[in-house]
Amino acid sequence: MFKNYIKIAWRSLLKNKGFSFINITGLSIGMAAAMLIALWIKNEVGFDRFHSNIDNLYVAFNRANFEGEIGCWSTTPNPLGPALKQEFPEVRSSVRTTSAESHQIDYNGKKIQADGFNADSGFLKIFSFPLLSGNKNIALNGVYNIVVTENFAEKLFGTSNVLGKIIKFDNKFNLTVSGVLKKLPSNTRFQSDFIISWAFIKLQYGRDDPYWGNNSYKTFVELQPNASLQQVNQKIKDITIRHSNKQEDNEVFLFPLSDFYLHNVFKNGLPSGGRIDVIKLFAVIAGFILLIACINFTNLSTARSEKRAKEVGVRKAVGALKNSLIGQFLLESVIVAFIAGVIAVILAQLCLGYFNTLVQWQLVMPYTDVEFWVGMLCFILFTGLLAGCYPALYLSSFKPIEVLKGTFRSANILITPRKALVILQFTFAVVMIISTIIIRRQIQYAQNRDQGYDKGSLLYSWFSGDMEKNYNLIKNDLLSSGVATAVSITNQTMVSAGSNSWGLTWEGKDPNAKIVFDQMATKGDFTKTMKLKMVLGHDIDPEKFATDSTACLLNQSAVKAMKFKNPLGQIIDKDFVKWHVVGVFKDFIWGSPFEHMNPMLVMGPKSDWNNVINYRLSPNQPVSASLKKAEAIFKKYNPAFPFTPLFVDQEYLTKFKEQQRTSKLAGSFALLTIIISCLGLFGLAAYMAGNRTKEIGVRKVLGASVANIATLISKDFIKLVMVSIIIATPIAWYAMNTWLQNFTYRVAVEWWVFVMAGTSAILIALITVSFQSIKAAVANPVKSLRSE
């Protein structure tokens, strides 16, 4: 019997090639999209969860009250890790890491810029990163030890068998390769080329920071298996307060590493979402795309009910049971789903490169994984049953007497299940169109926001080698050669908000106030180089003003926060230095362009805190010529290191990377939704036009025009699309308003967006059905009426 079911199903597919093609195409596109999203979700959910002891791994966080709002951050002071291990028996081990930075690695004259970080010796013990060679227990013990990744070893040495080899680090230190890490998984936060021992920090930077107020490091903690997180957090919360003699008032708490990537947004001291929200959104999108593809199958199967009604009637008359008919129709849908599944795997593989570009991952189809194929079979079976369950129940419920007498007619009520499914399809399509428009408008809105400084022709280079020592010589040559019109050094770039502090005091400050200030440091010519708009006073210039070594600048938000009526000359105490205000500049965007600008303090030469050289190219010569001259100057005074200029305007665009990725993903899936919906609409229009051939012939004989007949066929579909627009509008409005709440600086949701999306949906539907409508309208009525 099963063999006969397969024969009947296969013959049905071949007999109705057009409808089979539409069904298989729609299902394969929907399945491929769902497959890619599922692959991405699996990678995201598994982020840093592959460690064998993940249930006992935690990240140390700080928590403090800032002007009535509890803020949380995951950078911690240097002494925290050792103190936790020493003072609390529940802490099995602790590890500190620095942020990854770029350094020059030299081996036998081959120089490569590589990214790496420092870590405590226990790093490889608590994290499950297997070594190709070396001993994880001692690999990071030595001061001059370096552990490299397999990829980097092959890039630098040409082989991964490099244990014991000596490399030159930043043209200063000889480091010994003490371990080689196997290729790192893509879904880990520790993406880098190398790891250096923590002991190297003191040698590299000349200090081992004991200050409990400097939150610059990540601290990871492994608890004992039987430890209670709640009890541990209660015990450790005042550790910073105690060790700083109450100079710092922030609490410490541990947060599960398994949740750190997904739940990385905190509001008022509590986790309130983050990456998990994006994952949930696209899981819903995947589900809807697959559902829409299944709706096509359902609609076309039920639309053809009259043609299969006699088949059902005859089979029931000769004794076929309802369950056997349901089984046959379900098997047909599973066969369609199987064919679509095979095509979907091919489509997913073909689109994987583009999809990886969108999501910024290097995902691969796990063809060698048995779980993948088991999952695919379950996925195909689920899709087939989902698509075929309603048609199977519907077709098997026909009464044989009515069918064989010819009195059977399909339902002709105001809202049939088929119409409801078409409405559902286009409702989701319209929601996706509206969402894509608003997301792109939000990005454009932020991009057009006044940055407060001139990004054009502004470049920067991170300090390396002798660059800081020879800064004055480099500056003079850049200016005298006509390459640059202004040069300045700072501790941070103009596009990365990397430092802040609340340890400022000034006359009249509320002793209970705790205001966070962004902070930068410079040796002069700061506003001139960045082309900031000065509101009061002058730029820091120690050559012109001898007292400017302790000068500072404020932005307008800082003046407002400090409640200065006359800011010039005001004294600000910070880091045991009395800074005097010499100028006020207009706010500029340093952090997120979607948020309000924070108060900012820019400290003068006394800070002695410099990492970046900024230079504005002269407009009097081509950029290529200026860069060539600049490279010669940098090479002259820093010959051991490459010239690595970065354009501020290009770096600024990276601030929109996450939103642009969301926009492209939403746009791509909106397009897929429309394509799948239109495939179903096209099939329904073709079937309806075929069913009304004789009616159309009669109407043409009676004088109906082509336009009249085309309108007759199209109007029912357009009505359904209009209903979907009415339903989609409030849903999209609510969803987008909720999404926009994540941004302080956001676009308004305007009425014309909904009109544009609705009009687009109507035009798309009209174009889709017009081909079949016009084809039926121009047909010769003699052919359709010949049999009458």
N, C-alpha and C positions, 0 to 999 in steps of 0.2 A: 504493500500500500504506500509506504514511504517513497518507493521508487516512482510510483505513479504520480504522487504529489509533485515530485521534482520535475517529471516530464510535463505535467500540466502547467506548472509555474513557468518553466522555460518556454513552452509554446506560447503562453500568454505574453511573455516579455517580447518574443520575436514578432508576434502578431501585431503588437502595438508599439512599434519601434519609436515613434515620436514621443509618446508619453513615457516610455521606458527611459529614453535618453534624458528627458527633463527630470524624471525622478532620480536617476542615478547621478546626473550632474549636480543637482541641488544637494543631494545627500553627501556626495563626495566632497564638495566645497565646504559644507557645514562640518563634516567629520574632520577634514584636514585642519580647519580653523580651530575646532575644539581640541584636536590633538596637539597642535602647537602651543595653545594656551595652557593645556594640561602639562606639557613638558616644561614650560616656563614656571608654572606654579610649583611643580615638584622641586625644581631647582631653587626657587625662592624659599619655600617652606623648609628645605633641607639646609639652609644657610647656617654654617657653623654648628650643625647638629650631628655631624658624623663622628665627633670625638667619643671615644669609648666611655668616658666618665662624664658625659654631658649633663647628667642629672645632678652632678655635684659641683658644676662650674658656674661661677658668678662674676659679674662685673661690679666694681665698687663705684658708687655714685655719691655725689654731694647734693645736699638739699638745704636751702636757706630761704628766708623770707625777704623779699624785695618789695618794699612799698605796698605791703598787703597781699602780694602774690607770691606763692611758694614756687621757686624755680629749682630745676634739677639739671645737673650736668655730670658727664661721665669722665671728666679729667680730674685727676687727683694729685696731691702732693707726693713728692719723692719718698718721704719717710713712711708713708701709710702702709705699704705692703709689708715691709719687715716688722713694723709695729703690730699689725694684725696677727702675723705668724707667731710672734714672740709672746703676745699677751693673752691670746684666746686659744685654748686647746681644741675648740671646735674647728679651727682653721688648720687644715692639713698642710697646705702650702699656698704661697702667694707669688705672683709674678708681675713685674712692671715692664711696660714697653713704652718706647717713644713713638712719635709719629714717623711715618716713612719719609725719608728725605733723599734727594738725588746726590750721588757722590761719584767721583771719578775712580774707576778701577783700572789698574795698569798691570799687564802681565807680558813681560818680554817686549815692551814697546807697543803692545796693542792696548789702546785706551778705549774704555767704554763708560758711558754715563749709565749708572744703575741706581735703582731705588732700594733702600733697605732701612732697617730699624734696629735699635738696641733692645735687648731683652735679658732678663735675669737668667741665671744658669738653669733654673727649673722649667724653663719654657717648654723644652722638648719632652719633659717628663709628664706634664699635665695635659698637653695638647697632642692629639693623635696624628702627628705628621711623621710618617715613617721615613727612615734614612736609607739611602742606597748604600752609603758607607759612613763609617764613624760610629761613635758610641754616644747615644742621646744623653747619657748620665753625666758625661764630662765634656761634651762638645763645646759648650758655652762657658766653661769654667775659666779658661785662661784669658788674660787681659787682651792678648793679641790674636784671639781665636775668631774665625769667621766661618759661618755655615752658609753655603750657597745652594741654590736650587738646581735641579737637574737641567732645566732649560738654560739657565744662565751659565752653568759650567760648560755646556756644549757650545754656547755662543762665544764665550771668552777663550776656552781652552781647546775646543774642538772635540772634547771627550768628557764623559762624566766620571772617569777614573782620575780624580784630581786630589785625593786626600794627601795632605802634607805639602802641597804646593804653596809657594810664597807669592803674594800679590802686593802691589803698592797701592795704598789707600790714600786718596786725595794728595798724592805726590809727597806724602809726609811719613806715613807709617807702613811698616812691613807687617802684614797679617798672614797667619797660617790657616789654610783651609782645614778645618777640623771635622767637617761633616758635609754630606751632600744630601739634600732633601729630594725625595721623589717628587715628580710633577705635582704641583699643588692643585687641588680641585678648584674650579672656578668660583664656587659659592663659599668663599671664606674671606673674612676681612683682612687676613694676613697675606694679601697678595704682595709679594716683593721679590727681589732678586737675591737678597742675602739677609742674614741676621748676624749682628755683632754682639759680643758679650756686654753685659751691663757695666762691668768694671772698666770698659774702654771709655765710658762717658767722662769720667774724671780726668783721664789723660787727654781726651779730645777737646773738652771744653774747659779744662782747668778747674773743675769744681764738682762736688757731689752735693747738690742742693739740699740743705737741711730745713729749708723754710717751709712751714706748714701752710703758708698762704699762697704758695706758687702752685696752682693747679695746672700742670703741664703734661702729666703722664697718665697712661691707662694702667689700672691695677686690676688684675684678674685673680680670683680666689677660688681654691678648691676646698670645699668643706668635707669634714668627716662624713661617711655614709649615713650615720645615724643622727646627724646634726639637724636641728630645727631652724629653718631660715628665719622665722618670726622671732625666736628667742635670740639668735645670733644678732639680728638687726637691733634688737632692744639693747643688747650689751655694747655694741660697737658705736652706737649713734653719736656719743659724745667724745670719741677718741681725738678728733681734731681740736675740740674745745679744750680738752685737758692738756694736750701736748703743746698747744700754743698759748697756754696760760690765759685763756679766754680772749685772746686778741682776735681769734677767728670764731665765728658763732655758727658755722654751718655744720649740719649733721651728716653722718656717713651712713649709707645703707647698701646692701648687696641686692643685685637684680639678676635673675637667671640669664645666663648667656644664651640659652636656647630661645629666649624671647627678645633678646637685645636688638636683633635686626628687624623683627616684625613689629614689635611694639616700642618704637623708638621715639615716640612723641609723648611728652608729659605735660599735663596741665594742672596747675595748682598742686604739685607734688605727687600726682598719681598718673600712671600710664593711661593714655586716652587714644590709643590707636597708633597710626603710623603706616609703615609699609603694608601691614595686614589689610588696611582699607583698600589699597590698590589691588591687592590679590583678590579680595572678596569681589570687588567691582568686575574684574576681568573673568572671574569664575562665573559670575552671573551672565556676563556677555557671552561666554562660551556656551553656557546652557541655553541661552536664548537663540543663538545662531543655530545650534543643533536642533532646537525645538522648531524653529522656522523651517529648516530643511525637512523635518518630519511632517510639518503641516502641509508642505507641498505634496508629499506622498499621500497623506490622508485625503486632502481635497481632490486630487486627481483620481484617486481610487473610488471615492464615493461619487464623484461626478460621473464616472463611467458605470454607475450602478445599474442603469436601465439596460445597458448592453450585456451585463453579466447576470441580470435578473433571471432570464430564461434558463441559463446554465444552472443557477441555484435551484430554480423550480423543478427542473427535470431531475436533478440529482436527489432532491428531497423526495420527489414522487417515487423514485425507485428504491428509496429506503435509506438514503444518506442521513446520518445523524448530524445535529447542529455542531457537536464538538468536533466531528471530523472535518466539517466545512471550515470551522474556525482554525483548525490545525493547518488546513491547506492554505488558507489566505495568509496566515501568519508565516508559514514557510515561504510563500512568495515574497513577503516583505523582508524576511531574513536573507533570502537569496539576493534581492536587490541591495540590501545593506552590505552583504559580503562583497559583491562586485564593487559597490561604492567605497567600501573600506580599503580594498586593494588599490583603487585609484587614489583614495585619500592619502595613503602612505606615500605614493609616488609624488602627489602634489605637495605634501608636507616637506618631503626631502628637497624638492625643487625650490620651495619658498623659504627653506630654512636659513639660507644665507641672508636674504632680505630681512627675515624675522629677527635674526641675531643682530643685524645692524640696528633695528628698532629698539630692541630690549637691552642692547649693550652687553650681551652674554655670548659665550661660545658654546651653545647648546648642540648636542649631537643626538641623532636617533639611535637608541640603544638596541641595535639589531641582534647583538649577541646575548642580550639579557632575556632569559626565559620568562621572567615576570612581565616583560614588555609584550611578548606574544600572547601570553595568557590574558593580559589586560586588554589587548587588541581584540581577541575573540569575545571577551565579555562585553567590550564596548560595542562591537558589531551586533552581538546578540541583543544587547539592550536597545540599540538604535533601531534594529529591525522590529523588535516587539513594540517599542514606543510608537514607531511610524505605522505599524500594521494593526495594532490592537483595535482601534475604533473601526477601520474599514472591515476587519474580520467580523466583529460583532454586528456591524451594520448590514453587511451583505448576507451573513448567515441567518439573519432574522426575517428575510423575505418569506411571505406565505405562498406556497406553491400554487394554490388554487387561483389566487389573484394574479399571479405572474402568468400562469398558463392560459388564463382567460383573456389576458391582455388588459386587465383593469388596473394593473399596478402603475402607480405614478409616484415619482419622487416627491418629497415634501415641498410645498410651495407656500411656506409661511414667511412672515416678515423677517425674522432672524433665524436662519438655519445654522446648524453647527458649522457648515462650510463657510458661511458668511462671517460667523464669529471668528473663525480661524484666520480668514483673510484680514479682518480688522486687527486681530492680535499681531499678525505679521507686520502690517504697516504701522501699527502703533509703536512697536519697537524700533522700526526703521526711522520713523519721524523723531523719536526720542534721541536716537544716535545722531541724526543730522543736526538737531538743535544743540546737543552737547558738544559736538565737534566745532560748530560755529562759535559757541561761547568760550570754549577752551582756547581757541585760536585768538579770539578777541582779547581774552585776558592776558595772553602772552604779549600780543602786540601793544596792549595798553601799558604794560610794565616796560616794554622795550622803548616806548616813546616818552617815557617819563624823563624829566630833566635830571641828568646824573649829577649835576652840580659842578662838573669839571669837564675839560676837553680831552676826550680819549684819543682823538686823531693825532697821529704822529708821535704818540707817547709810548715809549718802550721801557722795559726793565730787564735786568739780569740779576740772578741770585749771586751773592758773593761766593767766590771760590778762590783757593790759593792765596795769591798776593794782592787780590783786588782791593781789599779793605786797606791794607798797608799803603798801597799806591793810589788811593782814591783821589787825592788832590792832583796828582800828576795826570791821571786819566781824565779828570774833570777839565783841567786846563787844556789838554790836547783836544778834547771833544769840542770845547768852545772856540779855541783859537783856530782850529781847522775848518770851522764853519759847519761841522757835522750836526752840532746841537746848539739850540738857543738857550737851554737851561738844563742843569744837572743837579740832582739831589739824591741823598741816600736816606733810606728809611728802614725801620725794623720789619715792615710788612709791605706787601704790594697794595696797589690801589683797588684791587678787585677781590681781595680776600680779607674778610673781617676775622682776624686771627688772634686778637688780644683785647681783653677788657679788664676793668678793675673797679672795685667799689671802695678802695682804701684811700679816698681823697677827703681832705678836710679844708675848710675855708671859713673866713669870718662870717658869722651869721647862719652857719649850717645848723639845721635841726639835729641834735645829737641822736635822735632815734631814726633819722633818715638813712636809707641804704639804697643809693642810686648807682646803677651800673653805668660806667663810662667806657666807650670804646677808647683805645689809646694807641697812639703812634709816636714814633721818635724820629727825629731828623737832626742833621747838622746845619741845616739852612736851605734857603731857596725852595722851601716846600710849596708854598702857594704859587710861586712863579713857575716852577716846573710843571705843576699839575694844572695851572691856569684856573685856580680857585678864585671865586669872587670875594674880595675882601669887603667887609662891612665896616670895620673899625680898625684903626692902628696900622701896623706894618708887618711884613713877613719876618721870620727869624733870620737874622743876618749878623753872625758874630764878627765878621770882618768890619762891618760898618758900625755896629753897636757893641762895645766891649762887654756890656753886661748881659748880652743875649745868650751866654752859655747856660744860664738858668731861665731863659725865656720860654714861654709856652703860648700856644694858640688854643682858642676855643671855637667850636662851631656855635651856631645860633641856638641849637637845642640845649647845649651845655649852659649857655648864658641864662636861658629860661629856667633850666632845672636848678641852677644855683641862685636864681632870683637876684642877679646882679643888675642894678640900674646903670652903673658905670663900670663895666668890666675891666677897662684898661688900668693896669697897675695893681689889680687885685692879686693877693698872695694865695697860692694853693699848695698845701703840704701833701707830698706824696713821695714814698720811698726815701724818707729822711732828707728830702730836698725841698726847699721853699722856692717854688716856681712862681714867676711873676708874669702876668698876662700882658702881652704886647700887641695882640691882634685878635680879631674875630672874623671868621670866614663863614660864608654861606654853607649850609648843610650840603654834603654830597653823599651819594649812595655808596656805602662801603659793604654792607651786608646784603640781605635779600632785597631785591628791587620791588618785592611785593609787600614789604613791611615799612613802617615808619622809620625814619632815621633816628639813631640814638645820640645822646650827648657824646661829644668827643673831645679829648684832650690830646694835643700834639706837643710833646716835650722836646726841648732843645738839646744842644750838644752834651750837656752834663749827663744825659741819660746813658751815653756811650753804648747804645743798643742798636746795632745796625746789621742788616742782612741783605739789603737790596739796593742796587744803584738804578735810579730812574733818569732817563734822558729824553728830551723832546727834540726830535729831528727838525732841522731847518727846512723851511718850505722853499728855499732858494735853489735846491738841487734835487734830482730824482732820489727816491727812497733807496733804490738799488745802489746808487753811487755812495750815498751816506752810509749804508750798511757795510759796504766794502771798506770804506775809510775807518769806520768804527771798529771793524774786525781787526784791522791792522793796529789800531791804538790799543785795544784790549790784549792782543797777542804780544805787543811790545812790553807791556807791564805785567802780564800774567801768562807767560809763554807755555806753561805746562798744562793749561786748561783750555778747552774749546770755547769759542765765542757763542753764547746761547741767548740771543735776544728774543724777547717775548713781547708781542704787541698787545697793549692793554685793551684795545677795542675787540680783538679776537677773544681774549681771555674773558672779557666781560660777558660775552655771549654764552659762556658755559653756565652762567647763573640760571639760564632758562632751559638747561638741558633736560631736567626731569619733566617739566611741564610740556616741552616740545615732544618728548618721547611719548607722554600720555596722549597728546594731541594726535600724533601720527598713528598710534595704535588705535585710538578711537576712530579716526578717519578711515583707516584701513578696514576695520571691522564694520563700520557703517556702510562702506562700499560693498563688502561681502553680503551684508544683510539685505541691501537693496537688490543686488544681483540675484540672490536666492529667492527673494520675494517676487521679483519680476519674472523669474523662470516659472514659478507657480502661477502667476497671473497670466503669463503667456499661454501656458498649457490650458488653463481654465477658459480663457478667451477662445482658444482654438476649438475646444470641445463644445462650448456653448454655441459658437458660430456654426459648427457642424450640425448640432441638434436643431438649429432654427433655419436650416437651409430652405426648406419648403415654405416656411413663413416668409422668409426674405424674398423668395421668388414671387409669391402672391403679392407682397407689398410693391415690388418693382413693377409687376404687371398693372397694378392699380395706380401707378404714377409716382411712387416714392422715389426721392432722389438718393444719390449715393451718400450725401451728407446726412439725410434723415436716417438712413439705415445704419450708418456708422455710429451716429449718436445713440440710436436705439440699443446697439450692442454695448457701447462704451459706458453709458450713463450708470448702469447698475454697479459697475466696478468703481466708478468715480465716487458714487455715493458712499461705498464702503470705505474708500480712502479718506473721504471727508469726515466720516465718523471716527476713524482712527486718529485723525488730526485733532479732533475735539478731545478725545481721551488722552492723547499723548501730551498735549500742551500743559495741563497742570502737573503731570508727572515730571516732565522735563524741567518745568519751572522750579518745582520743589527740589529735584535732584541737583540742579545747577546752583541754586541758592545755597544749598547745604555745602556743596563743594567750594563755593566762593568764600564761605565763612572762614576757610583756612588761610585767607589772605587779608591782611589789613588794608592794603592798597589794591582795590579790585574794581573791575568794570561793573556797570549796572546792567541788569538783565532787561533789555528793551523789547518792546512789542514787535518791532519789525523783524526781529530774529525768528519769531514764531511764524509770522506771515511768510517770510522767505522760505523757511523749512517746509511749511504747508504747501506753498505754491510749487516748490521743487518736487514734493511727493506726488502732487496731482499731475504735474507735467510728466514725471517719470512713468506713472501708471498709465497716463493717456498715450504716451509714446509706445509703451509696451503692448497695449491692447489694440492700438490703432491699426497695426499691420493686419491682424486678423479681421478687424472690423471692416476695413477698406477692401480686403481680399474677398470677404463675403458679400460686400455691397456691390462690387463690380462684376460678380459672377453672372453668367448668362442664366436667366430664369428658366429658359426652355429646358436646360439640362436638369435643373432641380425639380421641375414639374412634369417631366416626361413620363414618370411612372404613375402619375395620378390619372 
